[in-house]
C-alpha cells in the first residue's frame, strides 16, 4: 500500500479495507482546491454496512484524538460524509456513488485506487465450483 504524507490516509484505507469497503479510491485535491487535501471515497453494500464503516472510522480516529469537524448523512446512510478538514471520507451506497460521481466531478485530481480484499458471495461460489473441477 502506498505511503502518504498524511499518516491518516494509510490508516483510513486500512480501516475501510478491514471492514470490507468496496472501490476504495483516494483523490488528491491539493493542487486543485484549498477546501481539503484529500477525498477518500468508498462503497458499502447496504445501509448497515455504510453505517458500520462510518462508525469504525469515527471510533478508530477518536481513540487517536481525531474528531470530525462535520458529519452528514448519518441518518440516511446512502452517503455518509466525515469531514476532518484536511481529508474527507465519503462512504456511499453504490447508487448514490454512481449518481454523485465525485471521481468524475474531480476528474483532474490525482487518483489512487485500492484493491478490494473480499470476493462477493456469488463469485466465491463460482470460484469454489471451478476449483473443484481440478
C-alpha positions in Angstrom: 0.0 0.0 0.0 1.4 3.5 -0.9 2.7 5.7 1.9 1.2 9.2 2.0 2.5 12.4 3.6 -0.7 12.5 5.7 -0.5 9.5 8.1 -4.2 9.3 8.4 -4.7 8.3 4.8 -2.9 4.9 5.1 -4.7 4.2 8.4 -8.1 5.1 6.9 -7.6 2.9 3.9 -6.6 0.0 6.1 -9.7 0.6 8.3 -12.0 0.6 5.3 -10.5 -2.5 3.7 -10.6 -4.4 7.0 -14.4 -3.6 7.2 -14.8 -4.8 3.5 -15.4 -1.5 1.9 -15.5 -1.7 -1.9 -13.9 0.5 -4.5 -11.7 2.5 -2.1 -10.4 5.5 -4.0 -8.2 8.4 -2.9 -8.4 11.7 -4.7 -5.5 14.1 -4.1 -7.0 17.6 -4.2 -4.0 19.6 -3.0 -3.3 21.1 -6.4 -7.0 21.8 -7.2 -8.6 23.4 -4.1 -7.9 24.8 -0.6 -11.0 23.2 0.9 -9.5 19.8 1.6 -6.3 17.9 0.8 -7.9 14.5 0.1 -11.2 12.8 -0.6 -11.3 9.1 0.4 -14.2 7.5 -1.3 -15.6 4.0 -0.8 -18.8 2.0 -1.3 -20.8 0.0 1.3 -23.0 -2.9 0.3 -26.0 -1.9 2.4 -27.2 0.9 4.7 -26.0 -1.2 7.7 -22.6 -1.6 6.0 -22.3 2.1 5.3 -23.2 2.8 9.0 -20.6 0.3 10.3 -17.9 1.8 8.0 -18.6 5.3 9.2 -18.8 4.2 12.8 -15.5 2.3 12.6 -13.7 5.3 11.0 -15.1 7.7 13.7 -14.3 5.4 16.6 -10.8 4.4 15.5 -9.8 8.0 14.8 -11.4 9.3 18.0 -9.1 7.0 20.0 -6.2 8.9 18.5 -7.8 12.3 19.3 -9.2 13.0 15.8 -12.8 14.0 15.7 -14.7 15.0 12.6 -15.3 18.7 12.1 -18.6 17.9 10.4 -20.7 14.8 9.6 -23.5 14.5 7.1 -25.8 11.6 6.0 -25.5 9.5 9.2 -29.3 9.3 9.3 -30.0 8.3 5.7 -26.9 6.1 5.3 -26.9 6.4 1.5 -23.9 8.7 1.6 -22.1 9.5 4.9 -19.6 12.3 4.8 -17.0 12.6 7.6 -15.1 15.9 7.3 -11.8 16.0 9.1 -10.9 19.3 7.3 -7.6 18.1 5.7 -9.3 14.9 4.5 -12.9 14.0 3.9 -14.2 10.4 3.9 -17.2 9.7 1.6 -19.0 6.4 2.3 -21.6 5.7 -0.4 -24.2 3.1 -1.3 -23.5 2.2 -4.9 -26.5 4.0 -6.4 -25.6 7.2 -4.6 -21.9 6.9 -5.6 -23.0 6.5 -9.3 -25.3 9.4 -9.1 -22.9 11.9 -7.5 -19.9 10.7 -9.4 -17.3 12.5 -7.3 -14.5 10.8 -9.3 -15.8 12.4 -12.5 -16.5 15.7 -10.8 -12.9 15.9 -9.5 -11.5 14.2 -12.7 -8.4 16.4 -12.6 -7.3 15.1 -9.2 -4.5 12.5 -8.9 -6.3 9.2 -8.2 -5.2 6.1 -6.3 -7.5 3.0 -6.3 -7.0 0.3 -3.7 -7.8 -3.3 -4.4 -10.9 -4.8 -2.6 -10.0 -7.6 -0.2 -13.0 -9.8 -0.5 -14.9 -11.6 -3.2 -18.7 -11.2 -3.4 -20.6 -14.4 -2.4 -21.7 -15.3 -6.0 -18.1 -15.0 -7.2 -16.8 -17.1 -4.3 -19.3 -19.8 -5.1 -18.3 -19.7 -8.8 -14.6 -19.9 -7.8 -15.3 -22.8 -5.4 -17.0 -24.7 -8.2 -14.2 -24.0 -10.7 -11.6 -25.1 -8.2 -13.5 -28.4 -7.5 -13.2 -29.3 -11.2 -9.5 -29.9 -10.9 
